Amino acid sequence: MKPQPLFDKIDLHLIKVLHTVLSERSVSRAAIRLGMYQPAVSSALKRLRDISGDPLLVRSGAQMVPTEAGLRMLEPAAHILRSAETLFSDARGFEPATSEHTFSVAASDYLDPLFLPQLVARLKQLAPLCPIEIHSLSGQSDYRHQLAQGEVDVVIGNWPKPPQDLHLGRLFGDEVVCLVSHNHPAVRRGWTEADWLNAEHVAPMPTHPGARGVIDDHLDSLRLTRHISSRCAHFGLIPGMVASSLLVLTTGRQYCERFVGQLPVTILLPPIAFPRMMYYQLWHPRTQASSAGRWLREQIKSVAASLRKQP
């Protein structure tokens, strides 16, 4: 009997499992992301191992890591999935009311705290069948890699100098201000440049490897350094920290204004002039012509515009 060709043993579902398992480096996390039961993912992984003749994912200490063969398969698998998704969807055009396209967005929580909730609400209203994945930006994430691999469609955040190798859409600019407790001495007596630099500042952790942040990047250009006494990976928790301490948070006015009235905090202008903070959405050239990608970017832009008009 003629042996079954290797190509006939592979279907698109197996490619999707392969890419997800290798990306997540975990069968259990891959199962959650795929909406499958873990034994089904394990069974699919066994088939992939049999077909490839390679373990693909192996244990290293307490973690699972891809083998060399698995790493080589990651980008081709992503390319196959991207091609399959656009093969018919872009030819027909994106129909939000009936599409089941998965939208994946990575965003900094430096954004207006209403941004992501309103974006998700808008997407679920207009495209109710489309799954939505919201990813954070952290020091461990590489958003360029995520965009190139198709792990996310759009990255939203602020950068002193946006990367030149990605497409960019401006969302809004914002004035730099300081959020402090009602009890902070600067509320009563104001502050000089030296006062501000020597105050106890709270700052976020870097959003990606090598990131400095727009505040410290500008201070560095002036050959100035502020005293950062606290850092927090969860930006949304910082206003609460400010309210109960003498910490100073320096960021965009739109973000700070959401907490005035909710917490015992007030907004002060810094004694140093800062350029406006610019917020962008970034996407990879591979999704530039995608009808679903264009639709998503239009919704992001629309939500950003609506937030600028809200008090």
C-alpha positions as a Markdown table, in Angstrom:
| # | Residue | x | y | z |
|---|---|---|---|---|
| 1 | Met | 0.0 | 0.0 | 0.0 |
| 2 | Lys | 1.3 | 3.4 | -0.9 |
| 3 | Pro | 2.2 | 5.4 | 2.2 |
| 4 | Gln | 0.0 | 8.4 | 3.0 |
| 5 | Pro | 1.8 | 11.6 | 2.0 |
| 6 | Leu | 3.0 | 13.8 | 4.9 |
| 7 | Phe | 0.9 | 16.7 | 3.7 |
| 8 | Asp | -2.3 | 14.7 | 4.0 |
| 9 | Lys | -1.7 | 14.1 | 7.7 |
| 10 | Ile | -1.7 | 17.8 | 8.4 |
| 11 | Asp | -4.8 | 20.0 | 8.7 |
| 12 | Leu | -5.2 | 23.7 | 9.6 |
| 13 | His | -6.4 | 22.8 | 13.1 |
| 14 | Leu | -3.1 | 21.0 | 13.8 |
| 15 | Ile | -1.2 | 24.0 | 12.6 |
| 16 | Lys | -3.2 | 26.2 | 15.0 |
| 17 | Val | -2.5 | 23.9 | 17.9 |
| 18 | Leu | 1.2 | 23.8 | 17.0 |
| 19 | His | 1.5 | 27.6 | 16.9 |
| 20 | Thr | -0.5 | 28.1 | 20.1 |
| 21 | Val | 1.4 | 25.4 | 22.1 |
| 22 | Leu | 4.8 | 26.7 | 21.0 |
| 23 | Ser | 3.8 | 30.4 | 21.7 |
| 24 | Glu | 2.3 | 29.7 | 25.1 |
| 25 | Arg | 4.9 | 27.0 | 26.0 |
| 26 | Ser | 2.2 | 25.3 | 28.0 |
| 27 | Val | -0.4 | 22.7 | 27.0 |
| 28 | Ser | -2.8 | 24.0 | 29.7 |
| 29 | Arg | -2.5 | 27.7 | 28.6 |
| 30 | Ala | -2.8 | 26.6 | 25.0 |
| 31 | Ala | -6.0 | 24.8 | 25.8 |
| 32 | Ile | -7.5 | 27.9 | 27.4 |
| 33 | Arg | -6.5 | 30.1 | 24.5 |
| 34 | Leu | -7.9 | 27.6 | 22.0 |
| 35 | Gly | -11.1 | 26.9 | 23.9 |
| 36 | Met | -10.3 | 23.2 | 24.0 |
| 37 | Tyr | -10.0 | 20.6 | 26.7 |
| 38 | Gln | -6.5 | 19.9 | 27.8 |
| 39 | Pro | -6.5 | 16.2 | 26.8 |
| 40 | Ala | -7.6 | 17.2 | 23.3 |
| 41 | Val | -4.6 | 19.5 | 23.0 |
| 42 | Ser | -2.3 | 16.8 | 24.4 |
| 43 | Ser | -3.6 | 14.4 | 21.8 |
| 44 | Ala | -3.0 | 16.9 | 19.0 |
| 45 | Leu | 0.5 | 17.5 | 20.3 |
| 46 | Lys | 1.2 | 13.8 | 20.2 |
| 47 | Arg | 0.1 | 13.7 | 16.6 |
| 48 | Leu | 2.4 | 16.6 | 15.8 |
| 49 | Arg | 5.3 | 14.9 | 17.5 |
| 50 | Asp | 4.6 | 11.7 | 15.5 |
| 51 | Ile | 4.4 | 13.6 | 12.2 |
| 52 | Ser | 7.5 | 15.7 | 12.9 |
| 53 | Gly | 9.6 | 13.1 | 14.7 |
| 54 | Asp | 10.5 | 15.7 | 17.3 |
| 55 | Pro | 9.3 | 16.3 | 20.8 |
| 56 | Leu | 8.6 | 20.0 | 19.9 |
| 57 | Leu | 8.1 | 21.0 | 23.5 |
| 58 | Val | 10.2 | 19.7 | 26.4 |
| 59 | Arg | 10.5 | 20.3 | 30.1 |
| 60 | Ser | 13.4 | 22.6 | 31.3 |
| 61 | Gly | 13.2 | 22.8 | 35.1 |
| 62 | Ala | 9.8 | 24.0 | 36.1 |
| 63 | Gln | 9.0 | 25.3 | 32.6 |
| 64 | Met | 8.4 | 23.9 | 29.1 |
| 65 | Val | 10.5 | 25.2 | 26.2 |
| 66 | Pro | 10.4 | 24.6 | 22.4 |
| 67 | Thr | 13.0 | 22.4 | 20.9 |
| 68 | Glu | 15.2 | 23.8 | 18.1 |
| 69 | Ala | 12.8 | 22.2 | 15.5 |
| 70 | Gly | 9.8 | 23.7 | 17.4 |
| 71 | Leu | 11.3 | 27.2 | 17.2 |
| 72 | Arg | 11.9 | 26.8 | 13.5 |
| 73 | Met | 8.3 | 25.9 | 13.0 |
| 74 | Leu | 6.9 | 28.9 | 14.9 |
| 75 | Glu | 7.1 | 31.5 | 12.2 |
| 76 | Pro | 6.1 | 29.2 | 9.3 |
| 77 | Ala | 3.0 | 28.2 | 11.3 |
| 78 | Ala | 2.1 | 31.8 | 12.0 |
| 79 | His | 2.5 | 32.6 | 8.3 |
| 80 | Ile | 0.2 | 29.7 | 7.4 |
| 81 | Leu | -2.5 | 30.8 | 9.9 |
| 82 | Arg | -2.3 | 34.4 | 8.7 |
| 83 | Ser | -2.6 | 33.3 | 5.1 |
| 84 | Ala | -5.5 | 31.0 | 5.8 |
| 85 | Glu | -7.4 | 33.7 | 7.7 |
| 86 | Thr | -7.0 | 36.3 | 4.9 |
| 87 | Leu | -7.6 | 33.8 | 2.1 |
| 88 | Phe | -11.4 | 34.3 | 2.0 |
| 89 | Ser | -12.1 | 37.0 | 4.6 |
| 90 | Asp | -10.4 | 39.8 | 2.8 |
| 91 | Ala | -11.9 | 38.7 | -0.6 |
| 92 | Arg | -15.4 | 39.0 | 0.9 |
| 93 | Gly | -14.7 | 42.0 | 3.0 |
| 94 | Phe | -15.0 | 42.1 | 6.8 |
| 95 | Glu | -18.6 | 41.8 | 8.1 |
| 96 | Pro | -18.5 | 42.7 | 11.8 |
| 97 | Ala | -22.0 | 41.5 | 12.5 |
| 98 | Thr | -21.3 | 37.9 | 11.4 |
| 99 | Ser | -17.5 | 37.5 | 11.5 |
| 100 | Glu | -15.8 | 35.2 | 14.1 |
| 101 | His | -12.4 | 36.8 | 13.6 |
| 102 | Thr | -10.3 | 37.0 | 16.8 |
| 103 | Phe | -9.1 | 40.5 | 17.6 |
| 104 | Ser | -5.9 | 40.7 | 19.7 |
| 105 | Val | -4.8 | 44.0 | 21.2 |
| 106 | Ala | -1.7 | 44.7 | 23.4 |
| 107 | Ala | -2.0 | 47.9 | 25.4 |
| 108 | Ser | -0.3 | 49.9 | 28.0 |
| 109 | Asp | -2.3 | 50.6 | 31.2 |
| 110 | Tyr | -0.9 | 54.1 | 31.1 |
| 111 | Leu | -3.9 | 54.7 | 28.9 |
| 112 | Asp | -7.1 | 56.5 | 30.1 |
| 113 | Pro | -8.6 | 53.9 | 32.4 |
| 114 | Leu | -11.9 | 54.1 | 30.4 |
| 115 | Phe | -10.1 | 53.3 | 27.1 |
| 116 | Leu | -10.0 | 49.5 | 27.1 |
| 117 | Pro | -13.4 | 49.0 | 28.7 |
| 118 | Gln | -15.0 | 51.3 | 26.1 |
| 119 | Leu | -13.1 | 49.6 | 23.3 |
| 120 | Val | -14.2 | 46.1 | 24.3 |
| 121 | Ala | -17.8 | 47.3 | 24.7 |
| 122 | Arg | -17.7 | 48.8 | 21.2 |
| 123 | Leu | -16.3 | 45.7 | 19.7 |
| 124 | Lys | -18.8 | 43.4 | 21.4 |
| 125 | Gln | -21.6 | 45.7 | 20.3 |
| 126 | Leu | -20.6 | 45.9 | 16.6 |
| 127 | Ala | -18.9 | 42.4 | 16.2 |
| 128 | Pro | -20.6 | 40.2 | 18.8 |
| 129 | Leu | -19.2 | 36.9 | 17.6 |
| 130 | Cys | -15.6 | 38.1 | 17.5 |
| 131 | Pro | -13.4 | 36.9 | 20.4 |
| 132 | Ile | -11.3 | 39.6 | 21.9 |
| 133 | Glu | -7.9 | 39.1 | 23.6 |
| 134 | Ile | -6.3 | 42.0 | 25.6 |
| 135 | His | -2.6 | 41.6 | 26.3 |
| 136 | Ser | -0.5 | 43.8 | 28.6 |
| 137 | Leu | 2.8 | 45.4 | 27.7 |
| 138 | Ser | 5.5 | 44.5 | 30.2 |
| 139 | Gly | 9.2 | 44.3 | 30.5 |
| 140 | Gln | 9.0 | 40.6 | 29.5 |
| 141 | Ser | 7.0 | 41.2 | 26.3 |
| 142 | Asp | 8.4 | 42.1 | 22.9 |
| 143 | Tyr | 5.7 | 43.8 | 21.0 |
| 144 | Arg | 7.6 | 43.9 | 17.7 |
| 145 | His | 7.9 | 40.1 | 17.9 |
| 146 | Gln | 4.2 | 39.8 | 18.9 |
| 147 | Leu | 3.1 | 41.9 | 15.9 |
| 148 | Ala | 5.4 | 40.1 | 13.5 |
| 149 | Gln | 4.3 | 36.6 | 14.7 |
| 150 | Gly | 0.6 | 37.5 | 14.5 |
| 151 | Glu | 0.1 | 37.1 | 18.2 |
| 152 | Val | -1.4 | 40.6 | 18.4 |
| 153 | Asp | -3.0 | 42.8 | 15.8 |
| 154 | Val | -2.4 | 46.2 | 17.3 |
| 155 | Val | -0.3 | 47.7 | 20.1 |
| 156 | Ile | -1.4 | 50.8 | 21.8 |
| 157 | Gly | 0.8 | 53.0 | 24.0 |
| 158 | Asn | 3.0 | 56.0 | 24.1 |
| 159 | Trp | 6.7 | 56.2 | 23.0 |
| 160 | Pro | 9.2 | 59.1 | 22.9 |
| 161 | Lys | 10.1 | 58.0 | 19.3 |
| 162 | Pro | 7.7 | 55.4 | 17.7 |
| 163 | Pro | 9.5 | 52.6 | 15.9 |
| 164 | Gln | 10.0 | 53.3 | 12.2 |
| 165 | Asp | 9.5 | 49.7 | 11.0 |
| 166 | Leu | 5.8 | 49.6 | 12.0 |
| 167 | His | 2.8 | 51.4 | 10.7 |
| 168 | Leu | 1.6 | 54.1 | 13.1 |
| 169 | Gly | -1.7 | 55.9 | 13.7 |
| 170 | Arg | -1.9 | 58.9 | 16.1 |
| 171 | Leu | -4.6 | 58.6 | 18.7 |
| 172 | Phe | -4.3 | 61.7 | 20.9 |
| 173 | Gly | -1.8 | 64.0 | 22.6 |
| 174 | Asp | -1.9 | 64.8 | 26.3 |
| 175 | Glu | -0.5 | 67.4 | 28.7 |
| 176 | Val | 2.0 | 66.2 | 31.2 |
| 177 | Val | 0.9 | 66.9 | 34.8 |
| 178 | Cys | 1.5 | 65.6 | 38.3 |
| 179 | Leu | -0.9 | 63.7 | 40.5 |
| 180 | Val | -0.4 | 64.2 | 44.3 |
| 181 | Ser | -2.3 | 63.7 | 47.5 |
| 182 | His | -4.3 | 66.6 | 48.9 |
| 183 | Asn | -1.8 | 66.5 | 51.8 |
| 184 | His | 1.3 | 66.9 | 49.7 |
| 185 | Pro | 3.3 | 70.1 | 50.7 |
| 186 | Ala | 3.5 | 71.2 | 47.1 |
| 187 | Val | -0.3 | 71.7 | 47.1 |
| 188 | Arg | 0.1 | 74.5 | 49.7 |
| 189 | Arg | 3.4 | 76.1 | 48.8 |
| 190 | Gly | 4.1 | 75.0 | 45.3 |
| 191 | Trp | 7.5 | 73.7 | 44.2 |
| 192 | Thr | 10.7 | 74.7 | 42.4 |
| 193 | Glu | 12.5 | 72.5 | 39.9 |
| 194 | Ala | 14.8 | 71.3 | 42.7 |
| 195 | Asp | 11.8 | 70.5 | 44.9 |
| 196 | Trp | 10.2 | 68.5 | 42.2 |
| 197 | Leu | 13.4 | 66.5 | 41.3 |
| 198 | Asn | 14.0 | 65.7 | 44.9 |
| 199 | Ala | 10.4 | 64.7 | 45.7 |
| 200 | Glu | 9.6 | 61.0 | 46.0 |
| 201 | His | 8.4 | 59.9 | 42.6 |
| 202 | Val | 6.5 | 56.8 | 41.7 |
| 203 | Ala | 7.0 | 55.4 | 38.2 |
| 204 | Pro | 5.8 | 52.4 | 36.2 |
| 205 | Met | 8.0 | 49.4 | 35.4 |
| 206 | Pro | 9.3 | 49.5 | 31.8 |
| 207 | Thr | 6.7 | 48.3 | 29.2 |
| 208 | His | 9.2 | 46.5 | 27.0 |
| 209 | Pro | 12.9 | 45.7 | 27.1 |
| 210 | Gly | 15.1 | 48.8 | 27.1 |
| 211 | Ala | 12.2 | 51.2 | 27.6 |
| 212 | Arg | 12.9 | 54.4 | 29.5 |
| 213 | Gly | 9.6 | 56.1 | 29.4 |
| 214 | Val | 8.7 | 59.6 | 28.0 |
| 215 | Ile | 9.2 | 61.4 | 31.3 |
| 216 | Asp | 12.7 | 60.2 | 32.1 |
| 217 | Asp | 13.7 | 60.3 | 28.4 |
| 218 | His | 13.0 | 64.0 | 28.4 |
| 219 | Leu | 14.7 | 64.6 | 31.7 |
| 220 | Asp | 17.8 | 62.8 | 30.4 |
| 221 | Ser | 17.8 | 65.2 | 27.4 |
| 222 | Leu | 17.9 | 68.1 | 29.9 |
| 223 | Arg | 20.6 | 66.2 | 31.9 |
| 224 | Leu | 18.3 | 66.0 | 34.9 |
| 225 | Thr | 17.3 | 63.1 | 37.1 |
| 226 | Arg | 14.4 | 62.8 | 39.4 |
| 227 | His | 14.3 | 60.7 | 42.6 |
| 228 | Ile | 12.2 | 57.6 | 41.8 |
| 229 | Ser | 11.6 | 55.9 | 45.2 |
| 230 | Ser | 8.9 | 53.5 | 44.1 |
| 231 | Arg | 8.1 | 51.5 | 40.9 |
| 232 | Cys | 4.9 | 49.5 | 40.2 |
| 233 | Ala | 4.1 | 47.1 | 37.4 |
| 234 | His | 0.4 | 47.9 | 37.8 |
| 235 | Phe | -0.2 | 51.4 | 36.7 |
| 236 | Gly | -3.8 | 51.4 | 37.7 |
| 237 | Leu | -2.9 | 50.9 | 41.3 |
| 238 | Ile | -0.6 | 54.0 | 41.4 |
| 239 | Pro | -3.2 | 56.7 | 42.0 |
| 240 | Gly | -4.3 | 54.8 | 45.2 |
| 241 | Met | -0.7 | 54.8 | 46.4 |
| 242 | Val | -0.4 | 58.5 | 45.7 |
| 243 | Ala | -3.6 | 59.2 | 47.6 |
| 244 | Ser | -2.2 | 57.7 | 50.8 |
| 245 | Ser | 1.4 | 58.9 | 50.6 |
| 246 | Leu | 3.7 | 61.8 | 49.5 |
| 247 | Leu | 4.5 | 60.1 | 46.2 |
| 248 | Val | 4.3 | 62.1 | 43.0 |
| 249 | Leu | 3.0 | 60.5 | 39.8 |
| 250 | Thr | 3.9 | 62.4 | 36.6 |
| 251 | Thr | 1.8 | 61.4 | 33.5 |
| 252 | Gly | -0.9 | 62.5 | 31.2 |
| 253 | Arg | -3.7 | 64.8 | 32.4 |
| 254 | Gln | -6.4 | 62.7 | 30.8 |
| 255 | Tyr | -5.4 | 59.7 | 32.9 |
| 256 | Cys | -5.1 | 61.8 | 36.1 |
| 257 | Glu | -8.4 | 63.5 | 35.7 |
| 258 | Arg | -10.3 | 60.2 | 36.0 |
| 259 | Phe | -9.2 | 59.9 | 39.6 |
| 260 | Val | -9.9 | 63.5 | 40.8 |
| 261 | Gly | -13.1 | 63.3 | 42.8 |
| 262 | Gln | -12.7 | 59.5 | 43.3 |
| 263 | Leu | -9.6 | 59.8 | 45.5 |
| 264 | Pro | -8.2 | 62.5 | 47.8 |
| 265 | Val | -5.8 | 63.7 | 45.0 |
| 266 | Thr | -5.2 | 66.8 | 43.1 |
| 267 | Ile | -3.4 | 67.8 | 39.9 |
| 268 | Leu | -0.4 | 70.1 | 39.8 |
| 269 | Leu | 1.7 | 71.3 | 36.9 |
| 270 | Pro | 5.4 | 70.3 | 37.0 |
| 271 | Pro | 7.9 | 73.1 | 37.3 |
| 272 | Ile | 9.7 | 71.6 | 34.2 |
| 273 | Ala | 8.2 | 72.0 | 30.7 |
| 274 | Phe | 7.5 | 68.7 | 29.1 |
| 275 | Pro | 6.4 | 68.0 | 25.5 |
| 276 | Arg | 2.9 | 66.6 | 25.1 |
| 277 | Met | 2.6 | 62.8 | 25.6 |
| 278 | Met | 1.6 | 61.2 | 22.3 |
| 279 | Tyr | -0.4 | 58.0 | 22.2 |
| 280 | Tyr | -0.3 | 55.8 | 19.1 |
| 281 | Gln | -1.6 | 52.5 | 17.7 |
| 282 | Leu | 1.1 | 50.4 | 16.0 |
| 283 | Trp | 0.6 | 47.6 | 13.5 |
| 284 | His | 2.7 | 45.4 | 11.3 |
| 285 | Pro | 2.9 | 45.8 | 7.5 |
| 286 | Arg | 1.4 | 42.3 | 7.2 |
| 287 | Thr | -2.0 | 43.6 | 8.4 |
| 288 | Gln | -1.9 | 46.9 | 6.5 |
| 289 | Ala | -4.3 | 45.7 | 3.8 |
| 290 | Ser | -6.4 | 43.4 | 6.0 |
| 291 | Ser | -10.1 | 44.5 | 6.0 |
| 292 | Ala | -10.5 | 43.2 | 9.6 |
| 293 | Gly | -7.3 | 45.0 | 10.7 |
| 294 | Arg | -8.5 | 48.2 | 9.1 |
| 295 | Trp | -11.9 | 47.9 | 10.8 |
| 296 | Leu | -10.2 | 47.3 | 14.2 |
| 297 | Arg | -8.0 | 50.3 | 13.8 |
| 298 | Glu | -11.0 | 52.5 | 12.9 |
| 299 | Gln | -12.8 | 51.4 | 16.2 |
| 300 | Ile | -9.7 | 52.2 | 18.2 |
| 301 | Lys | -9.4 | 55.6 | 16.7 |
| 302 | Ser | -13.1 | 56.3 | 17.2 |
| 303 | Val | -12.9 | 55.3 | 20.9 |
| 304 | Ala | -9.9 | 57.5 | 21.4 |
| 305 | Ala | -11.7 | 60.5 | 19.8 |
| 306 | Ser | -14.8 | 59.9 | 22.0 |
| 307 | Leu | -12.7 | 59.9 | 25.2 |
| 308 | Arg | -11.1 | 63.3 | 24.4 |
| 309 | Lys | -14.6 | 64.8 | 24.4 |
| 310 | Gln | -15.6 | 63.3 | 27.8 |
| 311 | Pro | -15.2 | 65.4 | 30.9 |
